[in-house]
Amino acid sequence: MKGVTKTMLEEKIKDEVKKMFSHLKEPIKLIVFTQDGLITIPGQECATCRDNRQLMEEVTTLSDKISIEVYDFVKNKEKVEQYKIDKIPATVIEGQKDYGIRFYGLPAGYEFPTLLNAIKVVSTINPELSDITLATLKTLSKPVHIQVFVTLTCPYCSSAAATAHRMAFESDHITADVVNAQEFPQLAQKYNVFAVPKIVINETTQSEGALPEEKFLEKIIEAATK
């Protein structure tokens, strides 16, 4: 119907998310990096940038604790460099500070709960990790870059992605990227992503499958000590 704007989220989903967001405590900022529809770089057209921005804008309307900032990947180089964004669409979940929590690609399907979980963790300041994990993460002294490759139809990927984000929230040394493998096929090829979730840490340590927390932590320590 003319004049009716398509929405990304159904009303039933919105109602459920509002209930979840009623428990949010600290303000959250969704920092979205996208592509102006009038400016494209040959070979770097962003097919899901518009949908990603719309999804984040809709999520923002579901709680007064959430705000949004939108930056163009080409025009806003200062912000791109500040957050170390190297591909789009990209979304940073920022709270009291930048915790290193990133989404690359559209977090729809099974990855929508991962987005909601990241917002909850940052706002409630509760990573829901064991005391052993918390203590071990405090021993890190070198940068750790986690990439979790996912697809939107993978029911096990959200668990691995959420664990990575929790680890990043707790440690200033960790950055955790959740990457939609289907949107970034060159990266998927580079890291031989044939099954998901595929976890790559510091370019040196790789594993497949949704690792339990203690095994995920072991991989982080392994990569950090190489």
C-alpha positions as CSV (number, residue, x, y, z in Angstrom):
1,M,0.0,0.0,0.0
2,K,1.4,3.4,-1.0
3,G,2.6,5.4,1.9
4,V,3.1,2.4,4.3
5,T,6.7,2.0,5.4
6,K,8.0,-1.6,5.6
7,T,9.2,-2.5,9.1
8,M,11.9,-5.1,9.9
9,L,10.2,-6.3,13.1
10,E,6.7,-7.7,13.5
11,E,4.6,-6.2,16.3
12,K,4.7,-9.4,18.3
13,I,8.5,-9.3,18.3
14,K,8.5,-5.7,19.2
15,D,6.3,-6.4,22.3
16,E,8.6,-9.2,23.4
17,V,11.7,-7.1,23.0
18,K,10.1,-4.2,24.9
19,K,9.5,-6.6,27.8
20,M,13.2,-7.7,27.7
21,F,14.4,-4.1,27.5
22,S,12.3,-3.1,30.6
23,H,15.2,-4.5,32.6
24,L,17.9,-2.3,31.0
25,K,19.8,-0.1,33.4
26,E,22.6,2.0,31.8
27,P,22.2,3.9,28.5
28,I,23.2,2.2,25.3
29,K,24.3,3.6,22.0
30,L,24.1,1.8,18.7
31,I,26.8,3.2,16.5
32,V,26.0,2.2,12.9
33,F,28.5,2.4,10.0
34,T,26.7,2.4,6.7
35,Q,26.9,3.6,3.1
36,D,25.2,6.6,1.7
37,G,22.9,5.6,-1.1
38,L,24.5,8.2,-3.4
39,I,28.1,7.2,-2.8
40,T,29.4,3.7,-3.6
41,I,32.8,2.3,-4.1
42,P,33.2,-0.1,-7.0
43,G,33.4,-3.7,-5.6
44,Q,32.3,-2.5,-2.1
45,E,28.6,-2.0,-2.6
46,C,26.7,-2.7,0.7
47,A,23.6,-4.8,-0.1
48,T,22.4,-4.9,3.5
49,C,23.4,-1.4,4.8
50,R,19.9,0.0,4.4
51,D,18.2,-2.9,6.2
52,N,20.8,-2.9,9.0
53,R,20.3,0.8,9.6
54,Q,16.5,0.4,9.6
55,L,16.7,-2.6,12.0
56,M,18.9,-0.6,14.4
57,E,16.5,2.4,14.2
58,E,13.6,0.2,15.0
59,V,15.4,-1.4,18.0
60,T,16.2,2.1,19.3
61,T,12.4,2.9,19.5
62,L,11.8,0.0,21.8
63,S,13.6,1.5,24.8
64,D,14.3,5.0,26.0
65,K,17.7,3.6,27.2
66,I,18.9,3.1,23.6
67,S,20.0,5.8,21.2
68,I,21.7,5.6,17.8
69,E,24.4,7.3,15.9
70,V,24.9,6.7,12.1
71,Y,28.1,7.3,10.2
72,D,29.0,7.0,6.6
73,F,31.9,4.6,5.9
74,V,33.3,7.0,3.2
75,K,32.5,10.4,4.6
76,N,33.1,9.9,8.3
77,K,36.7,8.7,8.3
78,E,37.5,10.0,11.8
79,K,34.8,7.8,13.3
80,V,35.8,4.9,11.2
81,E,39.3,5.1,12.4
82,Q,38.2,5.7,16.0
83,Y,36.2,2.5,16.1
84,K,38.6,0.6,13.8
85,I,35.8,-0.3,11.4
86,D,37.1,-2.1,8.2
87,K,33.8,-3.2,6.5
88,I,30.1,-2.5,6.4
89,P,27.5,-2.7,7.6
90,A,28.9,-2.5,11.0
91,T,27.3,-1.9,14.4
92,V,29.1,-1.1,17.7
93,I,27.3,-1.7,21.0
94,E,28.6,1.1,23.3
95,G,27.7,1.7,26.9
96,Q,29.7,3.6,29.5
97,K,32.6,3.0,27.1
98,D,33.4,1.0,23.9
99,Y,33.7,-2.6,25.1
100,G,34.9,-3.9,21.7
101,I,31.5,-5.5,20.8
102,R,31.0,-5.5,17.1
103,F,28.5,-6.8,14.5
104,Y,29.5,-7.0,10.8
105,G,26.5,-7.7,8.6
106,L,22.8,-7.7,9.3
107,P,22.0,-9.4,12.7
108,A,18.7,-10.9,11.6
109,G,17.4,-14.5,11.9
110,Y,19.2,-16.5,14.6
111,E,21.6,-13.5,15.2
112,F,18.9,-11.1,16.3
113,P,18.9,-12.6,19.8
114,T,22.7,-12.1,19.8
115,L,22.1,-8.4,19.3
116,L,19.6,-8.3,22.1
117,N,21.9,-10.2,24.4
118,A,24.8,-7.8,23.7
119,I,22.6,-4.8,24.5
120,K,21.5,-6.5,27.7
121,V,25.0,-7.4,28.8
122,V,26.3,-3.8,28.2
123,S,23.3,-2.1,29.8
124,T,23.0,-4.3,32.9
125,I,26.8,-4.5,33.3
126,N,26.6,-8.2,33.7
127,P,28.5,-10.5,31.4
128,E,27.1,-13.7,33.1
129,L,30.5,-15.4,33.2
130,S,31.9,-17.7,35.9
131,D,34.2,-16.4,38.6
132,I,37.0,-18.6,37.1
133,T,36.5,-17.0,33.7
134,L,36.4,-13.5,35.2
135,A,39.6,-14.1,37.1
136,T,41.4,-15.6,34.1
137,L,40.5,-12.7,31.8
138,K,42.1,-10.3,34.3
139,T,45.4,-12.0,33.6
140,L,45.4,-10.9,29.9
141,S,48.0,-8.3,29.0
142,K,48.0,-8.5,25.2
143,P,45.3,-7.6,22.6
144,V,43.0,-10.4,21.6
145,H,40.9,-10.2,18.5
146,I,38.0,-12.7,18.2
147,Q,36.1,-13.2,15.0
148,V,33.0,-15.4,15.1
149,F,31.7,-16.3,11.7
150,V,28.0,-17.0,11.6
151,T,25.1,-17.4,9.3
152,L,21.5,-16.2,10.0
153,T,20.1,-19.7,9.7
154,C,22.6,-21.3,12.2
155,P,20.9,-22.1,15.5
156,Y,24.2,-22.8,17.3
157,C,26.0,-19.6,16.1
158,S,24.2,-17.3,18.6
159,S,25.7,-19.1,21.5
160,A,29.3,-18.7,20.3
161,A,28.7,-15.1,19.3
162,A,27.2,-14.2,22.7
163,T,30.1,-15.8,24.5
164,A,32.6,-13.8,22.5
165,H,30.8,-10.6,23.3
166,R,30.7,-11.4,27.0
167,M,34.4,-12.0,27.0
168,A,35.0,-8.6,25.2
169,F,32.7,-6.8,27.7
170,E,34.8,-8.1,30.6
171,S,38.3,-7.5,29.2
172,D,39.7,-4.3,27.8
173,H,42.1,-6.4,25.8
174,I,39.5,-8.2,23.8
175,T,37.6,-7.1,20.7
176,A,34.9,-9.5,19.5
177,D,33.5,-9.3,16.0
178,V,30.5,-11.3,14.9
179,V,30.7,-11.6,11.1
180,N,28.0,-12.8,8.8
181,A,30.0,-15.2,6.6
182,Q,27.5,-14.9,3.7
183,E,27.9,-11.1,3.5
184,F,31.7,-11.3,3.6
185,P,32.6,-14.2,1.3
186,Q,36.2,-13.1,0.8
187,L,36.8,-13.3,4.6
188,A,35.0,-16.6,4.8
189,Q,37.3,-17.9,2.1
190,K,40.4,-16.5,3.8
191,Y,39.6,-18.3,7.0
192,N,38.3,-21.5,5.3
193,V,34.8,-21.1,6.8
194,F,33.1,-24.3,5.6
195,A,31.0,-24.7,8.8
196,V,29.7,-22.3,11.3
197,P,30.1,-21.1,13.9
198,K,33.8,-20.7,13.0
199,I,35.9,-18.9,15.7
200,V,39.2,-17.2,14.7
201,I,41.3,-15.6,17.4
202,N,44.4,-13.5,16.7
203,E,44.8,-15.1,13.3
204,T,46.5,-18.0,15.0
205,T,43.9,-20.1,16.8
206,Q,40.8,-21.5,15.1
207,S,37.9,-23.8,16.1
208,E,34.5,-24.8,14.9
209,G,31.3,-25.2,16.8
210,A,29.7,-23.5,19.8
211,L,32.4,-23.9,22.5
212,P,31.4,-24.0,26.1
213,E,32.6,-21.1,28.1
214,E,35.7,-22.9,29.6
215,K,36.8,-24.2,26.2
216,F,36.3,-20.7,24.7
217,L,38.5,-19.3,27.4
218,E,41.2,-21.9,26.8
219,K,41.3,-20.8,23.1
220,I,41.6,-17.1,24.1
221,I,44.5,-17.9,26.5
222,E,46.1,-20.1,23.8
223,A,46.0,-17.3,21.2
224,A,47.2,-14.7,23.7
225,T,50.3,-16.6,24.6
226,K,51.4,-17.4,21.1
